[in-house]
Amino acid sequence: MSQGIESGTGSLVVAGTRIDLIERGSGRPLLFLHAENGIEPALAAIDELAKAAHVIAPTHPGFGRSELAKGMRTVDDLSYFYLDLLDQLDLSGLTVVGVSLGAWIAAEIAVKSAARLSRLVVANAVGVKVGDRQTRDIVDIFALTDPEYLDIAYCDPNVGRRDYKALPDAEVLAAARAREATARFAWSPYFHNPRLPSRLHRIRIPTLFLWGSHDRMLSETYGRAYCAMIEGARFETIERAGHFPDQEQPKLFAEKVMAFMGEK
């Protein structure tokens, strides 16, 4: 296991900031970066990935019970935080897997330094703008009611539906913190970094774009345009999944990641 954390669920202090972290499985190292809806919806996918890899899955600063460092307010800040985490754990030959906001963080990490990375997998990634100033690439989720959001984000809206009155207080708090943190990191500019497209050429490791084909928060055209910005990147769809394919199709999601990791 990695230096500084134990198998299971625990916490880790990185550059003075304490975060929650899951570590499961053995074998090739894999860093899983969760989407803006928090780490809880990704637990089934993390379990599937841990059947064939050594999975390290942090809860981002500001999400769940993880602390938020003073002055941390951009995805750029998060990417440097995770570069510090990789150094602290002395990880190498690492596959980084991110979903939506987590995919954006993964891309920001890879353009800064891929020295510890071997492969990159991004699912329904945000982080760039592909249309003109008058074109909205990404639906404004903060302007939607919860039922409207579920309809566009999921193939089956029931998968994302939560009865907050019946949930434990800790899960309600985690959901509230996830929404607050998403607004902090992704509100302005909305879910993208204007500088990122000009930096994506720096990603020179094998890269796979996975795409839940029923995503209506982003279009597949957006995803393919994003993929084309990284030389040699491959694009694969996941059927019967929307914006969070790790949540709706955890087994298939993990199978595609593991197949990619096993390629020579």
Summary of the structure (lengths in Angstrom):
residues: 264
radius of gyration: 16.9
end to end distance: 24.8
largest distance: 49.0
contacts: 901
relative contact order: 0.16
helix: 38%
strand: 19%
